[in-house]
């Protein structure tokens, strides 16, 4: 069976190389998206824990407690 140029002989005629690349791109996008989502979730979790433990590292709007170092 001759190859038409867009088909991979080991994969077969049912899946072209074009659709293979699209699947790989989609999978790569999915993996990167999971990594970004996971990183953001960990950062938010850490910020929430720090706030709960009183370790907020920013001006909380309470200038009396701040001591003026925020300005």
C-alpha positions in Angstrom: 0.0 0.0 0.0 1.7 3.2 -1.1 2.0 6.2 1.3 0.3 9.4 0.2 2.8 11.6 2.0 0.5 12.6 4.8 0.1 9.1 6.3 2.7 7.4 8.4 3.2 3.8 7.4 3.4 2.4 10.9 0.3 4.2 12.1 -1.9 3.3 9.3 -4.4 5.1 7.0 -6.9 5.7 9.8 -4.7 8.5 11.4 -2.8 11.0 9.4 0.4 12.8 10.5 -1.6 16.0 10.6 -4.1 14.7 13.2 -1.2 13.2 15.2 0.5 16.6 15.5 -2.9 18.2 16.5 -3.2 15.6 19.2 0.3 16.2 20.5 -0.3 20.0 20.5 -3.5 19.6 22.4 -1.8 17.3 24.9 1.0 19.7 25.4 -1.4 22.6 25.9 -3.3 20.5 28.5 -0.1 19.6 30.4 1.1 23.2 30.5 -2.3 24.3 31.6 -2.3 21.8 34.4 1.2 23.1 35.5 0.1 26.7 35.5 -3.1 25.9 37.3 -1.3 23.8 39.9 1.3 26.5 40.5 -1.4 29.2 40.9 -3.3 27.0 43.3 -0.2 26.4 45.5 0.6 30.1 45.6 -3.0 31.0 46.6 -2.9 28.3 49.2 0.4 29.6 50.6 -0.9 33.1 50.7 -4.1 32.0 52.6 -2.0 30.0 55.1 0.3 33.0 55.7 -2.7 35.3 56.2 -4.2 32.8 58.7 -0.9 32.7 60.6 -0.6 36.5 60.6 2.4 36.6 58.2 0.9 39.0 55.7 3.7 40.7 53.8 1.9 43.8 52.6 0.1 46.8 53.8 -3.2 45.5 55.2 -4.7 48.9 55.3 -4.0 49.3 59.1 -1.5 52.1 59.2 -1.3 52.0 63.0 -0.1 48.4 63.0 2.2 49.0 60.0 4.5 51.5 61.7 4.9 53.6 58.5 7.3 51.3 56.6 4.7 50.7 53.8 5.0 54.3 52.5 
